[in-house]
């Protein structure tokens, strides 16, 4: 059996570390891990640094490295980068330069506004205030509780208490009009804003918008159905571009030899690292069974 990993980056970049890396460049350096370390020796595995641009039912076409035939395909392409939470760079040196820019901006800022109180927003606000206690850090969140809805109330309350103990000014159940930032998620400018509901006045010289993920990286898969409309009609992707999968994480469309997981897939679960860790063994076990038996007699399901 041979395994080929096609990935545009030279390294695995642990984007879960990026909120901390924004205030600690040592962490930034350690978050880039070479893919080639996982592909050493004569184990039938290889790494190709490239981007897949088109698929057929048995072949993947890349931008620069030609095509690769496959019997089984696993798609884990995630979403488009939303900087600084997911970096755009494909090389480690460029990625560290990119992160250094964010690090320097936080270092020199005096009053920082973070919009969005999900996991990433809370982490960024907390890390900044813990590292630089003298800086004013304000976190604005549109709901009454921090962190996504599926988490328990006790946990949400503990996160709020931890941030307040650090000195983060948490404004809940209120909004900032993000049109002020012209689509930027990291904006360095001195401005005075008022919240939409409460009219609370906030002065800041750095604004970080942590309100969502980017567009799913699924355009290349549309070639299986000859374009957007047919892909939607045939149940390959939903209206946001997420790939529709069964509870086995096989594509809902097709013969069952293609799997998808992570942020690019419409799994019905949360879009986070913990959920991905539960999806990987499901794909591995079901793939092994399909390969050995040509069908799933005892599927492992995502529930």
C-alpha positions in Angstrom: 0.0 0.0 0.0 1.3 3.5 -0.8 0.1 6.7 0.8 0.6 10.2 -0.7 0.1 13.4 1.2 -0.5 16.4 -1.0 -0.2 19.7 0.9 0.6 23.2 -0.1 2.7 23.9 3.0 6.2 22.7 3.6 5.4 22.1 7.3 2.4 21.2 9.5 1.5 24.5 11.1 -0.3 24.0 14.4 -2.8 26.9 14.1 -4.2 26.0 17.6 -1.0 27.6 18.9 -1.4 30.9 17.0 -3.2 32.8 19.8 -0.3 32.1 22.1 2.3 32.6 19.4 1.0 36.2 18.9 2.6 37.1 22.2 5.4 34.5 22.3 7.6 34.0 19.2 9.3 30.9 20.7 5.9 29.2 20.4 5.5 30.5 16.9 8.8 28.7 15.9 7.8 25.4 17.5 4.4 25.4 15.8 5.9 24.6 12.4 6.7 20.8 12.1 8.2 19.5 8.8 6.0 17.0 7.0 9.1 15.1 5.8 9.7 13.8 9.4 6.6 11.7 9.0 7.7 10.3 5.6 11.2 9.0 6.3 12.3 5.5 5.5 10.9 3.0 3.0 7.4 2.8 4.3 5.4 3.4 1.1 4.5 7.0 2.1 5.5 10.2 0.4 4.9 13.9 0.8 4.3 16.2 -2.2 4.2 20.0 -1.6 1.6 21.2 -4.0 -2.1 22.1 -4.3 -4.9 19.9 -5.8 -6.9 21.9 -8.3 -9.2 19.2 -9.9 -10.5 15.7 -9.2 -11.9 12.8 -11.1 -13.3 9.7 -9.4 -9.8 8.1 -9.6 -7.3 10.9 -10.1 -6.2 14.1 -8.4 -4.6 16.9 -10.5 -2.2 19.3 -8.9 -1.0 22.8 -9.8 2.7 21.9 -10.5 3.3 18.2 -9.9 1.0 16.5 -12.5 -1.7 14.0 -11.5 -1.9 11.2 -9.0 -4.1 8.2 -9.3 -5.9 7.0 -6.2 -8.1 4.1 -5.1 -9.2 6.0 -1.9 -9.1 9.7 -1.1 -9.2 11.5 2.2 -10.0 15.3 2.0 -8.9 17.4 4.9 -8.3 20.8 3.3 -10.0 22.9 6.0 -11.0 26.5 5.3 -9.4 29.5 3.8 -7.0 31.3 6.2 -8.4 33.9 8.4 -5.3 35.7 9.7 -3.8 35.8 12.2 -5.6 32.7 13.5 -4.6 30.7 10.4 -1.6 31.9 8.5 -1.5 32.4 4.7 2.2 31.5 4.3 3.2 28.1 2.8 6.9 28.2 4.0 8.0 28.4 7.6 10.3 31.4 7.2 7.4 33.4 5.6 5.0 32.2 8.3 7.3 33.4 11.1 7.7 36.8 9.4 3.9 37.0 9.2 3.5 36.2 12.9 6.3 38.6 13.8 4.1 41.4 12.3 1.2 40.5 14.6 3.6 40.1 17.6 5.1 43.6 17.0 1.7 45.2 16.6 0.5 43.7 19.9 3.7 44.7 21.6 3.4 48.4 20.7 -0.4 48.7 21.1 -1.8 50.2 24.3 -5.5 49.6 24.0 -6.6 46.4 22.2 -10.1 45.5 21.1 -11.0 41.9 20.5 -14.4 41.3 18.8 -15.8 37.7 19.2 -15.9 35.7 22.4 -15.5 32.2 21.0 -12.6 30.0 21.9 -10.1 31.9 19.8 -11.2 35.4 20.9 -11.1 34.4 24.6 -7.6 32.9 24.2 -6.2 35.9 22.4 -7.7 38.4 24.9 -6.4 36.3 27.9 -2.9 35.7 26.5 -2.4 39.4 25.7 -3.6 40.5 29.2 -1.6 37.8 30.9 1.6 38.7 29.0 1.1 42.5 29.1 -1.0 43.4 32.3 -0.6 47.2 31.7 -2.4 47.1 28.3 -6.1 47.8 28.1 -7.9 44.7 26.6 -11.6 44.8 25.8 -13.5 41.8 24.6 -16.9 42.3 22.9 -19.2 39.3 22.4 -22.7 39.2 20.8 -24.1 36.6 23.2 -24.8 36.6 26.9 -22.3 33.8 27.5 -18.7 33.4 26.2 -17.7 30.3 24.2 -20.0 28.4 21.7 -23.4 27.2 22.8 -22.6 23.5 23.1 -20.3 24.0 26.1 -21.7 23.7 29.6 -22.7 26.9 31.5 -20.2 26.2 34.4 -17.3 26.1 31.9 -18.5 29.3 30.2 -18.7 31.0 33.6 -15.2 29.9 34.6 -13.8 31.3 31.4 -15.5 34.7 32.0 -14.2 34.7 35.6 -10.7 33.9 34.5 -10.7 36.8 31.9 -12.1 39.2 34.4 -9.5 38.2 37.1 -6.8 39.0 34.5 -8.3 42.4 34.0 -10.0 41.9 30.6 -13.0 44.2 30.1 -15.7 41.8 28.9 -18.7 43.4 27.2 -21.4 40.7 26.6 -24.6 40.6 24.6 -23.5 43.5 22.5 -22.0 44.1 19.1 -19.3 46.1 17.2 -20.1 47.0 13.6 -17.3 45.2 11.8 -17.9 47.1 8.6 -15.6 49.7 10.2 -12.7 47.3 9.5 -13.3 46.8 5.8 -13.0 43.0 6.0 -9.8 43.1 7.9 -9.4 40.7 10.9 -6.3 42.5 12.3 -6.5 46.3 12.0 -3.9 48.7 13.3 -5.6 52.1 13.7 -6.5 54.5 16.5 -10.3 54.8 16.6 -13.2 55.3 18.9 -16.2 53.0 18.4 -19.5 52.5 20.1 -21.2 49.2 20.7 -24.5 48.7 18.7 -26.8 47.7 21.5 -25.4 49.5 24.6 -23.7 52.5 23.0 -20.6 51.8 25.1 -17.6 53.9 24.0 -14.4 52.0 23.3 -11.1 53.5 22.4 -8.5 51.3 20.8 -5.3 51.4 18.6 -5.5 47.7 17.6 -8.6 45.7 16.6 -8.7 41.9 16.3 -11.8 40.4 14.8 -12.4 36.8 15.9 -15.9 36.1 14.7 -15.7 33.1 12.3 -13.9 30.8 10.0 -13.1 31.3 6.3 -14.7 29.7 3.2 -14.2 25.9 3.0 -11.4 24.9 0.6 -13.6 22.7 -1.5 -13.5 24.3 -5.0 -11.4 21.6 -6.5 -14.0 18.9 -5.7 -16.7 20.6 -7.8 -15.1 19.1 -10.9 -16.5 15.8 -9.8 -20.0 17.1 -10.7 -19.1 19.6 -13.4 -19.4 22.8 -11.5 -21.3 24.6 -8.7 -24.9 24.1 -9.6 -24.6 20.4 -10.3 -22.5 19.9 -7.1 -25.3 21.5 -5.1 -28.0 19.6 -6.9 -26.3 16.3 -6.5 -25.6 16.7 -2.8 -21.8 17.0 -3.1 -21.5 20.4 -1.2 -24.0 22.6 0.7 -24.6 26.3 0.0 -21.5 27.3 2.1 -19.2 25.0 0.2 -18.8 22.4 2.9 -18.6 18.8 1.6 -21.7 16.7 2.6 -20.7 13.5 4.3 -22.5 10.5 5.8 -22.0 9.5 9.5 -19.2 7.2 8.2 -17.5 10.4 6.9 -17.7 9.1 3.3 -19.0 11.5 0.8 -22.8 11.4 0.6 -22.3 11.5 -3.2 -20.4 8.8 -5.2 -19.2 5.3 -4.7 -17.8 5.5 -1.1 -14.1 5.6 -1.8 -13.8 9.3 -0.9 -13.8 10.5 2.7 -13.8 14.1 4.1 -13.3 15.4 7.6 -12.5 18.6 9.6 -13.6 22.1 8.7 -14.2 21.3 5.0 -16.8 18.7 5.8 -20.4 19.2 6.9 -20.4 16.7 9.8 -23.0 18.2 12.0 -20.5 18.5 14.8 -18.4 21.4 16.1 -15.7 22.9 13.9 -12.7 22.6 16.3 -9.6 20.5 17.0 -11.2 18.3 19.5 -13.9 17.2 17.0 -11.3 16.5 14.4 -9.5 14.1 16.9 -12.7 12.1 17.1 -13.1 12.0 13.3 -9.7 10.7 12.4 -10.1 7.2 13.9 -13.6 7.0 12.2 -12.0 7.6 8.8 -9.1 5.2 9.5 -11.2 2.3 10.6 -13.8 2.7 7.9 -11.2 3.1 5.2 -9.5 -0.1 6.4 -12.8 -2.0 6.3 -13.7 -0.7 2.8 -10.2 -1.6 1.5 -10.3 -5.1 3.0 -14.0 -6.0 2.3 -15.0 -3.6 -0.5 -17.9 -2.5 1.7 -18.8 -1.3 5.2 -20.5 -4.2 7.0 -19.7 -2.8 10.5 -19.2 0.9 10.0 -17.8 3.2 12.7 -20.2 6.1 12.8 -19.9 9.8 13.9 -22.7 10.6 16.3 
